[in-house]
Amino acid sequence: MAINQLKAGALLSYISIGINNAVGLLFTPFMLRMLGKSEFGLYALVASVVAYLTVLDLGLGNAVIRYTAKYRAQGKEEEQYALFGMFLILYCGVSLLVIISGTVLYHNIEYIFGNSLSAVEQAKARVMVILLILNLALTFPLSIFGSIITAYEQYVFQKLINILRILISPCLMIPLLLMGYKAIGVVMIITVLNIVTLLVNAWYCFFRLKIKIHFQYLEWGLLREISSYSFFIFLGVIVDKIYWSTGQFVLGVVAGTAVVAVYAIAVQLQMYYMTLSTAISGVFLPKVTAMVARNSTDKELSNLFIRTGRIQYVIMAFVLSGFILFGKSFIILWAGPEYEGAYLISLLLMIPLTIPLIQTLGISILQARNQHKFRSLLYIVIATASLAISIPLAKVYGGIGCAIGTAASLTAGNIIAMNLYYYKRINLDIPRFWKEITRMSVPIVVATVFALALNYLYPHNTLLSLFIKGLIFGFLYINMIWWKGLNSFERNLFSIPTKKVLAKFRFYYTH
């Protein structure tokens, strides 16, 4: 059952990502035109600032998954229920911190953004801050149920709910935008849908998984252990916020909402790119935790790390190569000529990000072994350096300056330092990983060069020409990677399910 949930979870993750990206790609141009560059920039700025408060999770969500999976593997049911009660109490304390922090932010909007936002924009920002703080304050205690569902490896329900939420969101936002509610209307819908989703997760935990929550005395020994584990997860979350939210905040202070809007489009495209990788690795933490609990060898973990990385690389390289070839034309047609600058910013973010994205299983291994301390401390240093570089660069070069700072930190920390750490301390077979990735890259480069020549010969920027060139590139890529890049296991991974689907189709068609 767990194996089926794992496979179905990974499949539904990609279906969810496909739907989310399709909806985003279709809905964003409409939202950009309804909001306008300034209003969209304001929405992106406020959302990025409030997103900083999500670091108050303190790594507890990940700790819920790890310790629940551990107790389940050990058959400790009562300890699980006491654990849930302890985490719920902790989350309520976090919600109180969110409300206090949000109140401080609300009363200092003018002080922080007075030089870049007009009085009208500041008033709208205050309303959005209230809504987003309410959202976060309710999210923290209710998020424990989503973590429990993950720890129980019930991926199908979780992914189906997420898909439903993605489909409903634009159906509600479009009428509000047409009625003139603009950014505040968007935030209202996000808040309502998030709370409803969290309540559905709670219902599933109580009535389908039959969990219980016991409020007992706090076990200080366990709390210290969890705090030690969660603290470094917390540092990692801070780093993520510095990477992906600070740019918009810095630009909001020094450049205004129009520049933020262009940078926000680049970050949105980068987030689409990132989710393609995390769909696979995101369902592996309980599995890796169980492997570590069974004392699996370094070789077994290395094999899983390399196998997962190769599959991720096939997908990531296809998207990145396509974006390099056609990204500028796509952005102009999709968002408008005024957002053309997002192309270079996106490339500066996506290219160095590719390496850590095909090694995301390494993070799960670190967390399962409780060896993520080095990564968290390293990333804090690198991200702080990134921020120090980005601020002066942003004043001179705007969004491109912020992207350069982020790219430099990704290269130094996520690529060079972490690969050395995986190899020297975690004993993952990094040399073999890179040998396999290098061999896979040859047919990918060949397909990209052919498509680059085609793009040069036919530089027309229309939806039809972009679609045709994309199909030709896709045909070249799939053929090159299938015959020259994939091994027999990977070909079977794709071909066997396809054959089963075709066999069922033929059966129903003939009967």
ROZAFI-215055 format. One record per residue (C-alpha): residue number from 1; residue in three letters; x, y, z. Coordinates in Angstrom, 3 decimals, padded with zeros to 6 digits. Each point is the difference from the previous one (the first is absolute). Layout:
N
SITE:num:residuo:c1:c2:c3
SITE:NUM:Ala:X:Y:Z
...
//
This chain:
511
SITE:num:residuo:c1:c2:c3
SITE:1:Met:000.000:000.000:000.000
SITE:2:Ala:002.833:002.390:000.951
SITE:3:Ile:001.785:-000.760:-003.288
SITE:4:Asn:-003.163:000.760:-001.969
SITE:5:Gln:-000.510:003.224:001.950
SITE:6:Leu:003.622:000.979:-000.722
SITE:7:Lys:-000.313:-000.598:-003.738
SITE:8:Ala:-003.456:001.565:-000.185
SITE:9:Gly:001.207:002.935:002.113
SITE:10:Ala:002.900:000.702:-002.346
SITE:11:Leu:-002.296:-000.340:-003.049
SITE:12:Leu:-002.673:002.248:001.507
SITE:13:Ser:002.709:002.489:001.000
SITE:14:Tyr:000.915:000.412:-003.636
SITE:15:Ile:-003.654:000.153:-001.044
SITE:16:Ser:-000.526:002.654:002.683
SITE:17:Ile:003.059:001.916:-001.175
SITE:18:Gly:-001.126:-000.250:-003.613
SITE:19:Ile:-003.461:001.335:000.872
SITE:20:Asn:001.423:002.688:002.293
SITE:21:Asn:002.462:001.179:-002.631
SITE:22:Ala:-002.639:-000.102:-002.742
SITE:23:Val:-002.470:001.950:002.134
SITE:24:Gly:002.726:002.461:001.001
SITE:25:Leu:001.150:000.483:-003.575
SITE:26:Leu:-003.563:000.574:-001.183
SITE:27:Phe:-001.190:002.088:002.944
SITE:28:Thr:003.068:002.205:000.598
SITE:29:Pro:-000.308:002.014:-003.259
SITE:30:Phe:-003.624:000.728:000.872
SITE:31:Met:000.971:001.027:003.541
SITE:32:Leu:002.853:002.194:-001.260
SITE:33:Arg:-002.317:001.868:-002.337
SITE:34:Met:-002.785:000.338:002.582
SITE:35:Leu:002.325:001.176:002.775
SITE:36:Gly:002.505:002.027:-002.019
SITE:37:Lys:003.747:000.022:000.594
SITE:38:Ser:-000.125:002.175:003.125
SITE:39:Glu:-002.812:-001.929:001.748
SITE:40:Phe:001.561:-003.374:-000.843
SITE:41:Gly:003.330:001.240:001.349
SITE:42:Leu:-001.734:001.117:003.202
SITE:43:Tyr:-001.630:-003.418:000.416
SITE:44:Ala:003.330:-001.784:-000.600
SITE:45:Leu:001.791:002.329:002.437
SITE:46:Val:-002.480:-000.441:002.877
SITE:47:Ala:-000.164:-003.775:-000.533
SITE:48:Ser:003.803:-000.255:000.089
SITE:49:Val:000.240:002.071:003.188
SITE:50:Val:-002.674:-001.984:001.852
SITE:51:Ala:001.643:-003.212:-001.259
SITE:52:Tyr:002.874:000.768:002.353
SITE:53:Leu:-002.302:-000.852:002.897
SITE:54:Thr:-000.275:-003.579:-001.253
SITE:55:Val:003.472:-000.555:001.449
SITE:56:Leu:-001.759:-000.029:003.377
SITE:57:Asp:-000.946:-003.601:-000.843
SITE:58:Leu:003.441:-000.596:001.554
SITE:59:Gly:000.350:-003.287:-001.904
SITE:60:Leu:-002.837:-001.586:001.982
SITE:61:Gly:-001.897:-001.220:-003.083
SITE:62:Asn:002.946:-002.086:-001.095
SITE:63:Ala:000.483:-001.256:003.552
SITE:64:Val:-003.631:-001.187:000.108
SITE:65:Ile:000.626:-002.118:-003.111
SITE:66:Arg:003.297:-001.439:001.230
SITE:67:Tyr:-001.070:-000.911:003.537
SITE:68:Thr:-003.422:-001.282:-001.042
SITE:69:Ala:001.631:-002.249:-002.607
SITE:70:Lys:002.497:-001.155:002.634
SITE:71:Tyr:-002.687:-000.825:002.586
SITE:72:Arg:-002.125:-001.777:-002.604
SITE:73:Ala:002.969:-002.154:-001.025
SITE:74:Gln:000.507:-000.857:003.687
SITE:75:Gly:-003.715:-000.659:000.606
SITE:76:Lys:-000.272:002.699:002.694
SITE:77:Glu:-003.594:001.144:-000.478
SITE:78:Glu:-000.585:001.765:003.325
SITE:79:Glu:003.294:001.862:-000.337
SITE:80:Gln:-001.205:001.257:-003.393
SITE:81:Tyr:-003.181:001.461:001.465
SITE:82:Ala:001.913:001.720:002.817
SITE:83:Leu:002.415:001.329:-002.620
SITE:84:Phe:-002.885:001.541:-001.961
SITE:85:Gly:-001.264:001.768:003.125
SITE:86:Met:003.434:001.412:000.759
SITE:87:Phe:000.434:001.288:-003.562
SITE:88:Leu:-003.475:001.568:-000.003
SITE:89:Ile:000.852:001.941:003.169
SITE:90:Leu:003.273:001.147:-001.535
SITE:91:Tyr:-001.786:001.102:-003.180
SITE:92:Cys:-002.522:002.049:001.973
SITE:93:Gly:002.946:001.834:001.545
SITE:94:Val:001.372:000.613:-003.493
SITE:95:Ser:-003.360:001.444:-001.090
SITE:96:Leu:000.183:002.482:002.859
SITE:97:Leu:003.463:001.074:-001.209
SITE:98:Val:-001.403:000.441:-003.521
SITE:99:Ile:-002.753:002.301:001.261
SITE:100:Ile:002.482:002.095:002.001
SITE:101:Ser:002.443:000.217:-002.919
SITE:102:Gly:-002.813:000.810:-002.432
SITE:103:Thr:-001.225:002.803:002.230
SITE:104:Val:003.490:001.522:000.055
SITE:105:Leu:000.211:-000.296:-003.799
SITE:106:Tyr:-003.445:001.586:-000.454
SITE:107:His:000.967:003.074:002.002
SITE:108:Asn:003.345:000.439:-001.799
SITE:109:Ile:-001.049:-000.234:-003.659
SITE:110:Glu:000.569:003.723:-000.502
SITE:111:Tyr:003.384:-000.091:001.719
SITE:112:Ile:001.265:-002.959:-002.085
SITE:113:Phe:-001.396:000.915:-003.427
SITE:114:Gly:-000.734:003.697:000.334
SITE:115:Asn:002.590:000.950:-002.626
SITE:116:Ser:-001.254:-002.406:-002.679
SITE:117:Leu:-003.781:-000.422:000.570
SITE:118:Ser:-002.675:002.648:-000.382
SITE:119:Ala:-002.528:000.669:002.762
SITE:120:Val:-002.665:-001.996:-001.890
SITE:121:Glu:002.380:-002.947:-000.431
SITE:122:Gln:000.848:000.091:003.709
SITE:123:Ala:-003.698:-000.146:000.923
SITE:124:Lys:-000.549:-003.026:-002.262
SITE:125:Ala:003.130:-001.634:001.406
SITE:126:Arg:-001.402:000.279:003.546
SITE:127:Val:-003.226:-001.799:-000.988
SITE:128:Met:001.966:-002.796:-001.693
SITE:129:Val:002.262:-000.335:003.042
SITE:130:Ile:-003.053:-000.530:002.257
SITE:131:Leu:-001.382:-002.724:-002.273
SITE:132:Leu:003.318:-001.784:-000.410
SITE:133:Ile:000.760:000.127:003.733
SITE:134:Leu:-003.419:-001.533:000.727
SITE:135:Asn:000.820:-002.671:-002.566
SITE:136:Leu:003.339:-000.821:001.638
SITE:137:Ala:-001.331:000.077:003.562
SITE:138:Leu:-002.547:-002.694:-000.877
SITE:139:Thr:002.390:-001.914:-002.265
SITE:140:Phe:002.579:-000.850:002.631
SITE:141:Pro:-002.136:-002.038:002.446
SITE:142:Leu:-002.024:-001.602:-002.820
SITE:143:Ser:003.087:-000.878:-002.072
SITE:144:Ile:000.789:-002.849:002.383
SITE:145:Phe:-002.697:-002.066:-001.733
SITE:146:Gly:001.630:000.294:-003.407
SITE:147:Ser:003.284:-001.156:001.553
SITE:148:Ile:-001.747:-002.979:001.599
SITE:149:Ile:-001.503:-000.997:-003.353
SITE:150:Thr:003.474:000.115:-001.550
SITE:151:Ala:001.489:-002.045:002.851
SITE:152:Tyr:-002.761:-002.612:-000.498
SITE:153:Glu:000.964:-000.011:-003.703
SITE:154:Gln:-003.552:000.790:-001.096
SITE:155:Tyr:001.196:001.896:-003.039
SITE:156:Val:-002.985:-000.669:-002.253
SITE:157:Phe:-002.514:001.889:002.151
SITE:158:Gln:002.438:002.851:000.592
SITE:159:Lys:000.822:000.458:-003.679
SITE:160:Leu:-003.640:-000.249:-001.114
SITE:161:Ile:-000.996:002.734:002.459
SITE:162:Asn:002.829:002.168:-001.304
SITE:163:Ile:-001.117:-000.532:-003.602
SITE:164:Leu:-003.566:000.954:000.909
SITE:165:Arg:001.238:003.142:001.729
SITE:166:Ile:002.062:001.001:-003.041
SITE:167:Leu:-003.017:-000.346:-002.297
SITE:168:Ile:-002.414:001.876:002.275
SITE:169:Ser:002.333:002.968:000.643
SITE:170:Pro:-000.197:001.737:-003.424
SITE:171:Cys:-003.733:-000.745:-000.235
SITE:172:Leu:-000.491:002.160:003.101
SITE:173:Met:002.642:002.626:-000.770
SITE:174:Ile:-001.143:000.852:-003.524
SITE:175:Pro:-003.457:001.336:001.037
SITE:176:Leu:001.536:002.062:002.832
SITE:177:Leu:002.601:001.509:-002.323
SITE:178:Leu:-002.689:000.813:-002.558
SITE:179:Met:-001.968:001.717:002.774
SITE:180:Gly:003.032:002.209:000.688
SITE:181:Tyr:001.272:-001.439:003.292
SITE:182:Lys:003.569:-000.303:-001.346
SITE:183:Ala:002.817:-001.111:002.339
SITE:184:Ile:-002.126:-000.009:003.155
SITE:185:Gly:-002.477:-002.361:-001.675
SITE:186:Val:002.826:-002.367:-000.953
SITE:187:Val:001.239:-000.093:003.600
SITE:188:Met:-003.545:-000.650:001.290
SITE:189:Ile:-000.403:-003.057:-002.234
SITE:190:Ile:003.433:-001.352:000.941
SITE:191:Thr:-000.870:000.336:003.698
SITE:192:Val:-003.394:-001.706:-000.224
SITE:193:Leu:001.212:-002.907:-002.148
SITE:194:Asn:002.983:-000.618:002.242
SITE:195:Ile:-002.110:-000.170:003.155
SITE:196:Val:-002.564:-002.315:-001.629
SITE:197:Thr:002.785:-002.328:-001.188
SITE:198:Leu:001.509:-000.159:003.479
SITE:199:Leu:-003.392:-000.848:001.525
SITE:200:Val:-000.493:-002.804:-002.537
SITE:201:Asn:003.395:-001.415:001.008
SITE:202:Ala:-001.093:000.079:003.650
SITE:203:Trp:-003.216:-001.871:-000.869
SITE:204:Tyr:001.985:-002.676:-001.857
SITE:205:Cys:002.359:-000.511:002.935
SITE:206:Phe:-002.772:-000.394:002.556
SITE:207:Phe:-002.592:-001.957:-001.991
SITE:208:Arg:002.089:-002.030:-002.485
SITE:209:Leu:003.371:-000.468:001.666
SITE:210:Lys:-001.718:-000.168:003.411
SITE:211:Ile:002.736:001.960:001.747
SITE:212:Lys:-000.373:001.379:003.497
SITE:213:Ile:001.599:002.966:001.702
SITE:214:His:001.022:-000.378:003.624
SITE:215:Phe:000.958:003.056:002.012
SITE:216:Gln:002.401:-001.297:002.624
SITE:217:Tyr:002.932:001.435:001.856
SITE:218:Leu:002.884:001.044:-002.237
SITE:219:Glu:002.844:-002.500:-000.205
SITE:220:Trp:002.940:002.355:000.282
SITE:221:Gly:002.533:-002.546:-001.225
SITE:222:Leu:-002.003:-000.596:-003.178
SITE:223:Leu:-000.637:003.730:-000.365
SITE:224:Arg:003.745:000.705:000.160
SITE:225:Glu:000.652:-002.686:-002.618
SITE:226:Ile:-002.699:001.394:-002.295
SITE:227:Ser:001.247:003.551:000.558
SITE:228:Ser:003.510:-001.025:-000.992
SITE:229:Tyr:-001.318:-001.658:-003.160
SITE:230:Ser:-002.460:002.772:-000.870
SITE:231:Phe:002.388:002.873:000.617
SITE:232:Phe:002.136:-000.821:-003.013
SITE:233:Ile:-003.055:-000.605:-002.171
SITE:234:Phe:-001.062:003.465:001.162
SITE:235:Leu:003.327:001.465:-001.127
SITE:236:Gly:-000.517:-001.614:-003.396
SITE:237:Val:-003.412:001.651:-000.302
SITE:238:Ile:001.564:003.373:000.827
SITE:239:Val:002.481:-000.532:-002.806
SITE:240:Asp:-002.804:-000.792:-002.447
SITE:241:Lys:-001.722:003.239:000.945
SITE:242:Ile:003.213:001.971:-000.450
SITE:243:Tyr:000.480:-001.607:-003.416
SITE:244:Trp:-003.494:000.412:-001.399
SITE:245:Ser:-001.714:002.812:001.928
SITE:246:Thr:002.758:002.465:000.835
SITE:247:Gly:000.448:001.111:-003.618
SITE:248:Gln:-003.562:001.267:-000.187
SITE:249:Phe:000.274:001.639:003.420
SITE:250:Val:003.280:001.776:-000.880
SITE:251:Leu:-001.350:001.148:-003.354
SITE:252:Gly:-003.194:001.192:001.692
SITE:253:Val:002.065:002.220:002.285
SITE:254:Val:002.455:001.378:-002.589
SITE:255:Ala:-001.837:-000.156:-003.339
SITE:256:Gly:-003.807:-000.133:000.343
SITE:257:Thr:-002.803:-002.339:-001.068
SITE:258:Ala:000.653:000.017:-003.785
SITE:259:Val:003.474:-001.536:000.405
SITE:260:Val:-001.392:-002.432:002.593
SITE:261:Ala:-002.608:-001.142:-002.543
SITE:262:Val:002.671:-001.017:-002.560
SITE:263:Tyr:002.061:-001.788:002.648
SITE:264:Ala:-003.141:-001.726:001.339
SITE:265:Ile:-000.722:-001.463:-003.449
SITE:266:Ala:003.538:-001.414:-000.110
SITE:267:Val:-000.392:-001.482:003.488
SITE:268:Gln:-003.379:-001.474:-000.983
SITE:269:Leu:001.574:-001.758:-002.995
SITE:270:Gln:002.853:-001.200:002.210
SITE:271:Met:-002.537:-001.403:002.502
SITE:272:Tyr:-001.750:-001.913:-002.789
SITE:273:Tyr:003.400:-001.425:-000.884
SITE:274:Met:000.791:-000.917:003.596
SITE:275:Thr:-003.238:-001.926:000.569
SITE:276:Leu:000.837:-002.400:-002.838
SITE:277:Ser:002.851:-001.369:002.105
SITE:278:Thr:-001.541:000.033:003.465
SITE:279:Ala:-002.978:-002.069:-001.198
SITE:280:Ile:002.132:-003.144:000.040
SITE:281:Ser:002.175:000.684:003.031
SITE:282:Gly:-002.896:001.365:002.068
SITE:283:Val:-001.548:-003.465:000.450
SITE:284:Phe:003.271:-001.680:001.004
SITE:285:Leu:000.663:001.316:003.543
SITE:286:Pro:-002.071:-002.737:001.751
SITE:287:Lys:001.611:-002.663:-002.232
SITE:288:Val:003.534:001.261:000.630
SITE:289:Thr:-000.728:000.288:003.746
SITE:290:Ala:-001.102:-003.648:000.006
SITE:291:Met:003.159:-000.998:-001.936
SITE:292:Val:002.186:001.781:002.559
SITE:293:Ala:-001.929:-001.629:002.856
SITE:294:Arg:000.762:-003.401:-001.607
SITE:295:Asn:003.690:000.951:-000.212
SITE:296:Ser:000.104:-000.059:-003.790
SITE:297:Thr:003.515:000.222:-001.416
SITE:298:Asp:001.593:003.082:-001.531
SITE:299:Lys:-000.001:-001.813:-003.347
SITE:300:Glu:-003.781:-000.542:000.155
SITE:301:Leu:-000.589:003.660:000.773
SITE:302:Ser:002.443:001.038:-002.747
SITE:303:Asn:-001.815:-002.178:-002.529
SITE:304:Leu:-003.325:001.620:000.924
SITE:305:Phe:001.605:003.468:-000.106
SITE:306:Ile:001.457:-000.584:-003.482
SITE:307:Arg:-003.089:-001.729:-001.402
SITE:308:Thr:-002.273:002.814:001.164
SITE:309:Gly:002.445:002.674:-001.185
SITE:310:Arg:000.189:-001.486:-003.506
SITE:311:Ile:-003.789:-000.023:-000.353
SITE:312:Gln:-000.201:003.576:001.292
SITE:313:Tyr:002.739:001.079:-002.395
SITE:314:Val:-001.859:-001.320:-003.056
SITE:315:Ile:-002.928:002.256:000.860
SITE:316:Met:001.948:003.030:001.240
SITE:317:Ala:002.381:000.037:-002.976
SITE:318:Phe:-002.920:-000.120:-002.420
SITE:319:Val:-001.711:002.994:001.613
SITE:320:Leu:003.213:002.009:000.411
SITE:321:Ser:001.145:-000.630:-003.598
SITE:322:Gly:-003.429:000.965:-001.304
SITE:323:Phe:000.007:003.187:002.071
SITE:324:Ile:003.481:000.961:-001.203
SITE:325:Leu:-001.181:-000.459:-003.600
SITE:326:Phe:-003.456:001.529:000.142
SITE:327:Gly:-000.319:001.731:003.384
SITE:328:Lys:000.335:003.588:-001.181
SITE:329:Ser:-002.620:-000.425:-002.729
SITE:330:Phe:-002.267:-001.774:002.456
SITE:331:Ile:000.186:002.769:002.619
SITE:332:Ile:-000.730:002.711:-002.583
SITE:333:Leu:-003.040:-001.886:-001.332
SITE:334:Trp:-001.176:-001.141:003.424
SITE:335:Ala:000.534:002.948:002.343
SITE:336:Gly:000.614:002.836:-002.453
SITE:337:Pro:003.026:001.868:-001.431
SITE:338:Glu:000.384:002.039:003.212
SITE:339:Tyr:000.997:-003.222:001.823
SITE:340:Glu:002.760:-001.013:-002.458
SITE:341:Gly:002.637:000.717:002.662
SITE:342:Ala:-001.292:-003.004:001.965
SITE:343:Tyr:001.729:-002.337:-002.511
SITE:344:Leu:003.584:000.748:001.051
SITE:345:Ile:-000.978:000.103:003.685
SITE:346:Ser:-001.669:-003.414:-000.360
SITE:347:Leu:003.085:-001.503:-001.651
SITE:348:Leu:002.275:001.344:002.720
SITE:349:Leu:-002.226:-001.722:002.582
SITE:350:Met:-000.799:-003.245:-001.844
SITE:351:Ile:003.402:-001.092:-001.349
SITE:352:Pro:001.861:-000.303:003.347
SITE:353:Leu:-003.198:-001.223:001.686
SITE:354:Thr:-000.075:-003.076:-002.259
SITE:355:Ile:002.755:-001.825:001.897
SITE:356:Pro:-001.554:000.106:003.487
SITE:357:Leu:-003.369:-000.832:-001.581
SITE:358:Ile:001.278:-003.322:-001.349
SITE:359:Gln:001.553:-000.737:003.397
SITE:360:Thr:-003.010:000.739:002.197
SITE:361:Leu:-000.070:-003.569:001.311
SITE:362:Gly:003.266:000.826:001.749
SITE:363:Ile:-001.929:002.385:002.258
SITE:364:Ser:-002.407:-002.798:000.963
SITE:365:Ile:002.974:-002.235:000.813
SITE:366:Leu:001.529:002.711:002.190
SITE:367:Gln:-003.292:000.534:001.818
SITE:368:Ala:-000.629:-003.720:000.488
SITE:369:Arg:003.494:-000.384:001.497
SITE:370:Asn:-000.310:003.231:001.966
SITE:371:Gln:003.170:001.247:-001.735
SITE:372:His:-001.372:003.208:-001.514
SITE:373:Lys:001.777:002.327:002.438
SITE:374:Phe:002.925:000.748:-002.342
SITE:375:Arg:-002.288:000.769:-002.943
SITE:376:Ser:-002.115:002.414:002.028
SITE:377:Leu:002.984:001.865:001.462
SITE:378:Leu:001.741:000.164:-003.384
SITE:379:Tyr:-003.097:001.347:-001.708
SITE:380:Ile:-000.457:002.687:002.622
SITE:381:Val:003.532:001.269:-000.682
SITE:382:Ile:-000.396:-000.192:-003.778
SITE:383:Ala:-003.480:001.576:-000.034
SITE:384:Thr:001.161:002.849:002.241
SITE:385:Ala:002.873:000.626:-002.405
SITE:386:Ser:-002.512:-000.111:-002.867
SITE:387:Leu:-002.110:002.659:001.689
SITE:388:Ala:003.060:002.182:000.575
SITE:389:Ile:000.892:-000.272:-003.697
SITE:390:Ser:-003.560:000.440:-001.285
SITE:391:Ile:-000.802:003.285:001.749
SITE:392:Pro:002.718:002.139:-001.682
SITE:393:Leu:-000.474:-001.847:-003.315
SITE:394:Ala:-003.769:000.629:000.134
SITE:395:Lys:000.578:003.748:000.380
SITE:396:Val:002.063:000.016:-003.196
SITE:397:Tyr:-001.395:-002.828:-002.149
SITE:398:Gly:-003.487:-000.562:001.442
SITE:399:Gly:-001.396:-003.521:-000.304
SITE:400:Ile:003.045:-001.331:-001.859
SITE:401:Gly:002.218:001.081:002.912
SITE:402:Cys:-002.148:-001.967:002.472
SITE:403:Ala:000.095:-003.035:-002.278
SITE:404:Ile:003.819:000.145:-000.268
SITE:405:Gly:000.307:-000.031:003.795
SITE:406:Thr:-002.331:-002.984:000.258
SITE:407:Ala:001.757:-001.917:-002.803
SITE:408:Ala:003.409:000.513:001.635
SITE:409:Ser:-001.219:-001.352:003.338
SITE:410:Leu:-001.702:-002.998:-001.637
SITE:411:Thr:003.228:-000.925:-001.779
SITE:412:Ala:002.240:000.345:003.059
SITE:413:Gly:-002.301:-001.625:002.555
SITE:414:Asn:-002.534:-002.298:-001.635
SITE:415:Ile:002.338:-001.386:-002.666
SITE:416:Ile:003.677:000.057:001.014
SITE:417:Ala:-000.152:-000.226:003.800
SITE:418:Met:-002.938:-002.429:000.219
SITE:419:Asn:001.423:-002.443:-002.547
SITE:420:Leu:003.213:-000.141:002.006
SITE:421:Tyr:-002.008:-000.584:003.180
SITE:422:Tyr:-002.166:-002.727:-001.554
SITE:423:Tyr:003.170:-001.765:-001.151
SITE:424:Lys:002.305:000.464:002.997
SITE:425:Arg:-002.412:-000.221:002.946
SITE:426:Ile:-003.206:-001.693:-001.186
SITE:427:Asn:001.884:-002.533:-002.150
SITE:428:Leu:-002.200:000.413:-003.055
SITE:429:Asp:001.709:-001.016:-003.224
SITE:430:Ile:000.199:003.492:-001.501
SITE:431:Pro:002.680:-000.856:-002.621
SITE:432:Arg:-002.263:-002.719:-001.464
SITE:433:Phe:-002.951:002.404:000.135
SITE:434:Trp:001.874:002.565:-002.109
SITE:435:Lys:001.317:-002.601:-002.434
SITE:436:Glu:-003.557:-001.124:-000.701
SITE:437:Ile:-001.345:003.549:-000.272
SITE:438:Thr:002.835:000.931:-002.399
SITE:439:Arg:-000.750:-002.983:-002.255
SITE:440:Met:-003.677:000.950:-000.047
SITE:441:Ser:000.873:003.601:-000.905
SITE:442:Val:001.593:-000.847:-003.357
SITE:443:Pro:-003.247:-000.890:-001.865
SITE:444:Ile:-001.760:002.912:001.733
SITE:445:Val:002.608:002.475:-001.302
SITE:446:Val:-000.268:-001.474:-003.517
SITE:447:Ala:-003.804:000.398:-000.042
SITE:448:Thr:000.292:003.568:001.330
SITE:449:Val:002.583:001.017:-002.615
SITE:450:Phe:-002.212:-001.275:-002.831
SITE:451:Ala:-002.971:001.902:001.438
SITE:452:Leu:002.158:003.121:000.447
SITE:453:Ala:000.838:-000.081:-003.717
SITE:454:Leu:-003.700:-000.348:-000.797
SITE:455:Asn:-000.838:002.919:002.270
SITE:456:Tyr:002.664:002.119:-001.715
SITE:457:Leu:-001.271:-000.840:-003.502
SITE:458:Tyr:-003.649:000.652:000.921
SITE:459:Pro:-000.025:002.785:002.623
SITE:460:His:-003.729:000.808:-000.373
SITE:461:Asn:-001.700:000.833:003.317
SITE:462:Thr:-003.567:-001.243:-000.298
SITE:463:Leu:-001.856:-002.542:002.078
SITE:464:Leu:-000.230:-002.352:-002.978
SITE:465:Ser:003.713:000.172:-000.859
SITE:466:Leu:000.929:-000.392:003.672
SITE:467:Phe:-002.266:-003.045:000.269
SITE:468:Ile:001.415:-001.628:-003.142
SITE:469:Lys:003.622:000.622:001.013
SITE:470:Gly:-000.781:-001.356:003.460
SITE:471:Leu:-001.459:-003.199:-001.494
SITE:472:Ile:003.061:-000.483:-002.211
SITE:473:Phe:002.330:000.520:002.963
SITE:474:Gly:-002.079:-002.399:002.101
SITE:475:Phe:000.211:-002.665:-002.733
SITE:476:Leu:003.791:000.427:-000.263
SITE:477:Tyr:000.467:-000.031:003.775
SITE:478:Ile:-002.132:-003.075:000.666
SITE:479:Asn:001.687:-002.014:-002.735
SITE:480:Met:003.517:000.978:001.001
SITE:481:Ile:-000.545:-000.599:003.718
SITE:482:Trp:-001.923:-003.260:-000.580
SITE:483:Trp:002.642:-001.660:-002.177
SITE:484:Lys:003.179:001.623:001.354
SITE:485:Gly:-000.803:001.208:003.527
SITE:486:Leu:-002.283:-002.398:001.877
SITE:487:Asn:000.995:-003.404:001.327
SITE:488:Ser:-002.220:-003.101:-000.244
SITE:489:Phe:-001.520:000.563:003.470
SITE:490:Glu:-001.034:003.555:-000.893
SITE:491:Arg:-001.405:-001.014:-003.387
SITE:492:Asn:-002.080:-002.679:001.725
SITE:493:Leu:-001.110:002.553:002.571
SITE:494:Phe:-001.619:002.002:-002.809
SITE:495:Ser:-000.904:-002.752:-002.471
SITE:496:Ile:-001.627:-002.608:002.271
SITE:497:Pro:-002.760:002.329:001.350
SITE:498:Thr:-000.576:001.256:-003.575
SITE:499:Lys:-000.390:-003.556:-001.280
SITE:500:Lys:-002.447:-000.801:002.811
SITE:501:Val:-002.124:003.037:-000.833
SITE:502:Leu:-000.003:-000.875:-003.713
SITE:503:Ala:-000.888:-003.619:000.784
SITE:504:Lys:-002.976:001.103:002.111
SITE:505:Phe:-001.083:002.378:-002.742
SITE:506:Arg:000.127:-002.783:-002.605
SITE:507:Phe:-001.936:-002.322:002.333
SITE:508:Tyr:-002.834:002.479:000.557
SITE:509:Tyr:-000.012:000.965:-003.678
SITE:510:Thr:-000.267:-003.617:-001.242
SITE:511:His:-002.542:-001.070:002.624
//
